[in-house]
């Protein structure tokens, strides 16, 4: 079972790339972030024509998450966001069951600039996610928390092209990393690092300054596995070449393969 996370940076702008990916890779579940459209504008008919169906939680012009799977398989578990703040208006979390696996598509707040309410919101959102992740673990089902976490886990070149260049960014602050680690330490496994304990594995390359051409990227798209999913881990990776295609997203799809 191949489960993919893919920040599209606008589903309408990247629809040809999305349909191309579905056709070529045929994932069993595809978690999308930054769809940047409201619910009524989500291109479900084009997706269904490609043999997939989905659940989605949109927001006009910003954010937005979805989970796609072959027609008939995704069952929505939580459509209306992350619990813990009923007044939260951001569309950043959705959860579905696909073939017996609980899958969440996550678009964690960016948090920049540091020291503002945006950074405080990021940290509070991480804590809400930790609380919900703990509840999911208690269900003792295979679970995959997949998405754009907007956290670079370490200063190591394996995770970031230049720690100095990113030092003041919210993605690399100690508080952001601590929030990420607290979720990992509940009992989740970082699938990419389990498969590639050493070596640069990036998932994002900015559009500016020739970052793609220089391979000046970093790793912010993560798939965290519950113990039941980690026991079934067979492979993980990044479909990097999709970042180099025409009018591509600035993210590449990251994925995990689990038995089942």
C-alpha positions as CSV (number, residue, x, y, z in Angstrom):
1,X,0.0,0.0,0.0
2,X,1.6,3.3,-1.2
3,X,0.6,6.3,0.8
4,X,1.8,9.7,-0.5
5,X,1.9,13.2,0.8
6,X,2.0,16.0,-1.8
7,X,1.7,19.8,-1.2
8,X,0.4,20.9,-4.5
9,X,0.6,24.7,-4.0
10,X,-2.8,25.2,-5.7
11,X,-4.8,22.3,-7.1
12,X,-6.2,24.3,-10.0
13,X,-2.8,25.4,-11.1
14,X,-1.3,21.9,-10.7
15,X,-4.2,19.8,-11.8
16,X,-2.3,18.4,-14.8
17,X,0.6,17.4,-12.5
18,X,-1.8,15.8,-10.1
19,X,-3.6,13.8,-12.7
20,X,-0.3,12.8,-14.2
21,X,0.9,11.6,-10.8
22,X,-2.2,9.5,-10.2
23,X,-1.9,7.9,-13.6
24,X,1.8,7.2,-13.4
25,X,2.2,6.2,-9.7
26,X,-1.3,4.9,-8.9
27,X,-1.0,5.5,-5.2
28,X,-3.4,3.8,-2.8
29,X,-3.8,7.0,-0.9
30,X,-2.7,10.5,-1.7
31,X,-2.7,13.3,0.9
32,X,-2.8,16.8,-0.5
33,X,-2.1,20.1,1.1
34,X,-2.4,23.7,0.0
35,X,-5.2,23.0,-2.4
36,X,-6.2,26.7,-2.1
37,X,-9.8,26.4,-3.1
38,X,-13.1,26.3,-1.3
39,X,-15.1,23.0,-1.1
40,X,-17.3,23.8,-4.1
41,X,-14.4,24.5,-6.4
42,X,-12.5,21.2,-5.7
43,X,-12.1,19.4,-9.0
44,X,-13.7,16.2,-7.9
45,X,-15.1,15.4,-11.4
46,X,-11.7,15.4,-13.0
47,X,-10.3,13.3,-10.1
48,X,-13.2,10.8,-10.4
49,X,-12.6,10.6,-14.2
50,X,-9.0,9.4,-13.3
51,X,-10.5,6.6,-11.2
52,X,-10.1,8.2,-7.8
53,X,-12.4,9.7,-5.2
54,X,-11.7,11.8,-2.2
55,X,-12.6,13.8,0.9
56,X,-11.5,17.4,1.3
57,X,-11.6,20.4,3.5
58,X,-11.1,23.6,1.5
59,X,-10.5,27.3,2.1
60,X,-10.7,29.9,-0.6
61,X,-7.3,31.0,-1.7
62,X,-5.4,29.5,1.3
63,X,-4.5,26.2,3.0
64,X,-6.9,23.3,2.3
65,X,-6.3,19.6,2.6
66,X,-7.6,16.4,0.9
67,X,-7.2,12.7,0.8
68,X,-7.6,10.8,-2.5
69,X,-7.9,7.1,-3.0
70,X,-9.2,4.7,-5.6
71,X,-12.9,5.1,-6.2
72,X,-15.0,3.8,-3.3
73,X,-12.2,3.4,-0.7
74,X,-11.8,6.6,1.3
75,X,-14.1,6.9,4.3
76,X,-14.1,10.3,6.0
77,X,-13.4,10.2,9.7
78,X,-12.8,13.9,10.4
79,X,-13.6,16.6,7.8
80,X,-13.8,19.7,9.8
81,X,-10.3,20.2,11.1
82,X,-8.1,19.5,14.1
83,X,-10.0,19.3,17.4
84,X,-9.1,21.6,20.3
85,X,-10.2,25.0,19.0
86,X,-13.8,25.3,17.7
87,X,-13.1,28.8,16.4
88,X,-10.1,27.8,14.3
89,X,-10.9,28.9,10.7
90,X,-7.9,27.4,9.0
91,X,-8.4,24.3,6.8
92,X,-5.3,22.3,7.8
93,X,-6.4,18.8,8.9
94,X,-8.5,16.0,7.5
95,X,-8.6,12.3,8.4
96,X,-9.9,9.3,6.5
97,X,-9.8,5.5,6.6
98,X,-8.4,3.8,3.6
99,X,-8.2,0.0,3.4
100,X,-8.1,-0.3,7.2
101,X,-5.5,2.4,7.7
102,X,-6.2,5.7,9.4
103,X,-4.6,8.5,7.4
104,X,-4.4,12.2,8.2
105,X,-3.5,14.9,5.7
106,X,-1.8,17.7,7.6
107,X,-0.8,21.2,6.6
108,X,1.0,22.6,9.7
109,X,1.1,26.4,10.0
110,X,4.3,28.0,8.7
111,X,4.7,30.3,11.7
112,X,6.7,33.1,10.2
113,X,7.7,35.6,11.3
114,X,9.0,34.3,14.6
115,X,7.9,36.3,17.6
116,X,4.4,37.1,16.1
117,X,1.0,35.6,16.7
118,X,1.6,33.4,13.6
119,X,4.4,31.6,15.4
120,X,2.4,31.3,18.6
121,X,-0.4,29.8,16.5
122,X,2.0,27.3,15.0
123,X,3.1,26.1,18.4
124,X,-0.5,25.9,19.7
125,X,-1.5,23.9,16.6
126,X,1.4,21.5,17.2
127,X,0.2,20.9,20.7
128,X,-3.4,20.3,19.6
129,X,-2.0,17.8,17.0
130,X,0.0,16.1,19.7
131,X,-3.1,15.6,21.8
132,X,-5.1,14.2,18.9
133,X,-2.2,12.0,17.8
134,X,-2.2,10.5,21.3
135,X,-5.9,9.7,21.0
136,X,-5.2,8.0,17.6
137,X,-2.5,5.9,19.1
138,X,-4.8,4.7,21.8
139,X,-7.0,3.2,19.1
140,X,-4.2,0.8,18.2
141,X,-4.8,0.9,14.5
142,X,-2.4,1.4,11.7
143,X,-2.1,5.2,11.4
144,X,-0.2,7.5,9.1
145,X,0.2,11.2,9.9
146,X,1.2,12.6,6.5
147,X,1.7,16.1,5.3
148,X,3.6,19.3,5.1
149,X,4.7,19.7,8.7
150,X,6.7,23.0,8.1
151,X,9.4,21.7,10.5
152,X,13.0,20.9,9.4
153,X,13.9,18.3,12.0
154,X,17.7,19.0,12.4
155,X,20.5,21.3,11.3
156,X,22.1,18.4,9.5
157,X,22.7,18.7,5.8
158,X,20.7,15.5,5.5
159,X,17.6,17.7,6.3
160,X,18.6,21.2,5.1
161,X,20.9,22.6,2.5
162,X,22.1,25.4,4.8
163,X,21.3,25.6,8.5
164,X,22.8,29.1,8.5
165,X,20.5,30.4,5.7
166,X,17.4,29.0,7.5
167,X,18.5,29.8,11.1
168,X,15.9,32.6,11.7
169,X,13.1,30.8,10.0
170,X,10.1,29.4,12.0
171,X,10.7,26.0,10.4
172,X,14.0,25.6,12.3
173,X,13.2,27.1,15.7
174,X,13.8,25.0,18.8
175,X,10.2,25.3,19.8
176,X,9.0,24.0,16.4
177,X,11.3,21.1,16.6
178,X,10.4,20.3,20.2
179,X,6.7,20.1,19.2
180,X,7.5,17.8,16.3
181,X,9.7,15.6,18.6
182,X,7.0,15.4,21.2
183,X,4.7,13.8,18.6
184,X,7.4,11.4,17.5
185,X,8.1,10.4,21.1
186,X,4.5,9.4,21.6
187,X,5.5,6.3,19.6
188,X,5.5,7.4,16.0
189,X,8.2,6.5,13.4
190,X,9.6,9.0,10.8
191,X,9.2,6.8,7.7
192,X,11.8,8.6,5.6
193,X,14.5,8.5,8.2
194,X,13.7,4.9,9.1
195,X,14.3,4.0,5.4
196,X,17.2,6.5,4.9
197,X,19.0,7.0,8.3
198,X,21.8,8.9,6.5
199,X,22.0,11.1,3.3
200,X,20.3,14.2,2.1
201,X,16.5,13.6,1.5
202,X,14.8,16.9,0.6
203,X,11.1,17.4,-0.2
204,X,11.0,21.2,-0.9
205,X,12.9,23.5,-3.2
206,X,12.0,27.2,-3.3
207,X,11.1,28.7,-6.7
208,X,13.7,31.6,-6.2
209,X,17.5,31.8,-6.4
210,X,17.8,28.7,-8.5
211,X,17.2,26.5,-5.5
212,X,16.0,23.5,-7.5
213,X,18.9,23.7,-9.9
214,X,21.4,23.9,-7.0
215,X,19.6,21.2,-5.0
216,X,19.2,23.8,-2.2
217,X,16.3,22.1,-0.5
218,X,15.1,20.9,2.8
219,X,12.8,18.2,4.3
220,X,9.5,19.4,5.7
221,X,7.1,16.8,4.3
222,X,6.9,13.9,6.7
223,X,5.0,10.6,7.2
224,X,4.8,9.5,10.8
225,X,3.7,5.9,11.4
226,X,2.0,4.4,14.4
227,X,3.7,1.2,15.8
228,X,1.1,-0.9,13.9
229,X,2.0,0.9,10.6
230,X,5.7,0.9,11.3
231,X,5.7,-2.9,11.8
232,X,4.3,-3.1,8.2
233,X,6.9,-0.6,6.7
234,X,8.4,-1.9,3.5
235,X,9.8,1.2,1.8
236,X,9.7,5.0,1.8
237,X,11.1,7.8,-0.4
238,X,10.6,11.0,-2.4
239,X,9.4,11.1,-6.0
240,X,11.9,13.9,-6.6
241,X,11.7,14.1,-10.4
242,X,8.2,15.5,-10.2
243,X,9.6,18.7,-8.8
244,X,11.5,19.3,-12.0
245,X,8.5,19.1,-14.3
246,X,6.8,22.0,-16.1
247,X,4.7,24.2,-13.7
248,X,5.5,21.9,-10.8
249,X,4.8,22.5,-7.2
250,X,7.7,23.6,-5.1
251,X,7.3,20.3,-3.1
252,X,7.9,16.8,-4.3
253,X,5.7,13.9,-3.4
254,X,7.0,11.9,-0.4
255,X,5.7,8.4,0.3
256,X,5.7,5.3,2.4
257,X,4.9,1.7,1.3
258,X,3.4,-0.5,4.0
259,X,2.2,-4.1,3.7
260,X,-1.5,-4.5,3.5
